[in-house]
Amino acid sequence: MGIISSELAFKCDKFKVYMVEKESQAGKRYTDWDIVYNDSVVVLAVTKDRKVVLVKEHVDYSDKDVTQLPGGGTKDRESVEAAVLRELSEETGYTGDKPVLLTKLSQSTRKLKHDVYYFAVTNARKSTNQRFDADEIINEVVLIDFDALLSMAQNGTLETAGDAEAVIEFSRHGL
């Protein structure tokens, strides 16, 4: 019972698909497919004057723009810490101090695995021009007072639950 063999069937810059030969509890062999997404990072970047750097971008699942924390997927052999600073720079033109892990959210089912790491970057400051990936449509970089964002997180008015959790964790860490 379990996995007999696993072979990489498809690979792109965002995920890998494995063809997996398995054996059921009843002893029957079958072929299945597993999808493993690259790790993703989300960045809570806070300036010296406690403004949080957000992006207003078009997302595929909505007809409207969504204002959210910047982030994206890791590239081959890239650490999540390196991806944090790269994504922050690409999407906003900002940089900052060494990333601090706030929380990790994992989505794992029988056929799908995806981890999202939420990091804080303090002392965020504008350092360069934005450099978008081909599939990104970021319309604006928005700065919002941390206390206002924390209030939104606590009353459930942030547009993504993960962003709300990151803001609350940042507050708990006292960063």
C-alpha positions as CSV (number, residue, x, y, z in Angstrom):
1,M,0.0,0.0,0.0
2,G,1.3,3.5,-0.8
3,I,3.5,5.0,-3.4
4,I,5.4,2.6,-5.7
5,S,7.1,5.2,-7.9
6,S,7.0,8.9,-8.8
7,E,8.2,10.6,-11.9
8,L,8.3,14.2,-12.9
9,A,5.8,14.6,-15.8
10,F,5.7,18.3,-16.3
11,K,7.5,21.3,-14.9
12,C,7.0,25.1,-15.3
13,D,8.1,28.1,-13.4
14,K,5.1,27.9,-10.9
15,F,4.6,24.2,-10.3
16,K,5.5,20.6,-11.0
17,V,3.3,17.7,-11.9
18,Y,4.3,14.2,-10.9
19,M,2.9,10.9,-12.3
20,V,2.7,8.7,-9.3
21,E,2.1,4.9,-9.3
22,K,0.3,3.9,-6.2
23,E,-1.2,0.8,-4.6
24,S,-4.5,1.0,-2.8
25,Q,-5.3,-0.6,0.5
26,A,-7.1,-3.3,-1.5
27,G,-3.8,-4.1,-3.3
28,K,-4.8,-2.5,-6.6
29,R,-2.2,-0.5,-8.6
30,Y,-3.2,2.7,-10.2
31,T,-1.7,5.9,-11.7
32,D,-2.3,9.3,-10.1
33,W,-1.1,12.8,-10.5
34,D,0.3,15.1,-7.8
35,I,0.8,18.8,-8.2
36,V,3.5,20.6,-6.1
37,Y,3.5,24.4,-6.3
38,N,6.6,26.4,-5.7
39,D,6.6,28.0,-2.3
40,S,5.1,31.4,-2.2
41,V,6.0,34.5,-0.1
42,V,3.9,37.5,1.0
43,V,5.7,40.6,2.3
44,L,4.5,42.9,5.1
45,A,6.9,45.8,4.4
46,V,6.8,48.6,7.0
47,T,8.5,51.9,6.6
48,K,10.3,53.8,9.4
49,D,7.1,55.9,9.9
50,R,5.0,52.7,10.2
51,K,3.4,52.8,6.7
52,V,2.7,49.5,5.1
53,V,3.6,49.0,1.4
54,L,0.7,47.5,-0.5
55,V,0.0,46.8,-4.2
56,K,-3.2,47.4,-6.0
57,E,-3.3,44.8,-8.8
58,H,-5.6,43.0,-11.1
59,V,-6.1,39.4,-10.1
60,D,-7.5,36.6,-12.2
61,Y,-10.3,35.6,-9.8
62,S,-11.9,39.1,-9.6
63,D,-13.4,41.7,-11.9
64,K,-11.9,44.5,-9.8
65,D,-8.4,45.4,-8.6
66,V,-7.4,44.0,-5.2
67,T,-5.2,45.9,-2.7
68,Q,-3.0,43.4,-0.9
69,L,0.5,42.7,0.4
70,P,3.1,42.2,-2.3
71,G,4.4,38.7,-3.0
72,G,4.8,35.8,-5.4
73,G,6.4,32.4,-6.0
74,T,10.0,31.3,-5.4
75,K,12.1,30.5,-8.4
76,D,14.2,27.3,-8.8
77,R,16.5,26.8,-5.8
78,E,15.7,30.2,-4.4
79,S,15.2,30.5,-0.7
80,V,12.0,32.0,0.6
81,E,14.1,34.8,2.2
82,A,15.6,35.7,-1.1
83,A,12.2,35.6,-2.8
84,V,10.8,38.1,-0.2
85,L,13.3,40.8,-1.1
86,R,13.1,40.0,-4.9
87,E,9.3,40.2,-4.9
88,L,9.2,43.3,-2.8
89,S,11.6,45.0,-5.2
90,E,10.0,43.8,-8.4
91,E,6.4,44.7,-7.4
92,T,7.0,47.9,-5.4
93,G,10.6,49.1,-6.0
94,Y,11.1,48.9,-2.2
95,T,13.8,47.1,-0.2
96,G,14.3,46.8,3.6
97,D,16.0,45.0,6.4
98,K,16.4,41.2,6.7
99,P,13.1,39.4,6.4
100,V,11.5,38.0,9.6
101,L,9.1,35.0,9.2
102,L,5.7,35.8,10.7
103,T,3.7,32.6,9.8
104,K,3.5,29.8,7.3
105,L,0.2,28.6,5.8
106,S,0.1,25.2,4.2
107,Q,-2.4,23.9,1.7
108,S,-2.0,20.2,1.5
109,T,-4.5,17.7,0.1
110,R,-4.1,14.2,-1.3
111,K,-3.0,15.6,-4.7
112,L,-1.9,19.2,-4.0
113,K,0.9,20.8,-1.9
114,H,1.4,24.6,-1.6
115,D,3.1,26.5,1.2
116,V,2.8,30.3,1.7
117,Y,5.3,32.1,3.9
118,Y,4.4,35.5,5.4
119,F,7.4,37.7,6.2
120,A,7.9,41.1,7.7
121,V,10.5,43.5,6.3
122,T,11.1,46.6,8.5
123,N,12.8,49.9,7.5
124,A,11.2,49.6,4.0
125,R,12.3,52.3,1.6
126,K,12.0,53.0,-2.1
127,S,15.2,51.9,-3.8
128,T,14.5,51.2,-7.5
129,N,11.8,51.1,-10.2
130,Q,9.3,48.3,-10.3
131,R,10.1,45.3,-12.6
132,F,6.9,43.3,-13.3
133,D,6.7,39.6,-14.3
134,A,4.9,39.1,-17.6
135,D,1.7,38.0,-15.9
136,E,1.4,40.8,-13.4
137,I,-0.8,43.9,-13.7
138,I,0.1,46.1,-10.7
139,N,-1.7,49.5,-11.1
140,E,-0.4,51.3,-8.0
141,V,1.8,51.0,-4.9
142,V,-0.2,52.2,-1.9
143,L,1.1,53.2,1.6
144,I,-1.3,52.8,4.5
145,D,-0.7,53.5,8.2
146,F,0.0,50.3,10.1
147,D,-2.6,51.0,12.8
148,A,-5.3,51.6,10.2
149,L,-4.3,48.3,8.5
150,L,-4.3,46.5,11.8
151,S,-7.8,47.8,12.5
152,M,-8.9,46.5,9.1
153,A,-7.4,43.1,9.9
154,Q,-9.1,42.9,13.2
155,N,-12.5,43.8,11.9
156,G,-12.4,41.6,8.8
157,T,-12.3,44.2,6.1
158,L,-8.9,43.3,4.5
159,E,-9.4,41.6,1.1
160,T,-7.3,38.5,1.9
161,A,-7.4,36.4,5.1
162,G,-3.7,35.6,4.9
163,D,-2.8,39.3,4.8
164,A,-5.0,39.9,7.9
165,E,-3.2,37.1,9.8
166,A,0.2,38.5,8.8
167,V,-0.7,42.0,10.1
168,I,-2.0,40.6,13.4
169,E,1.2,38.4,13.8
170,F,3.4,41.5,13.1
171,S,1.5,43.3,15.8
172,R,2.0,40.4,18.2
173,H,5.8,40.2,17.5
174,G,6.1,43.9,18.4
175,L,8.4,44.5,15.3
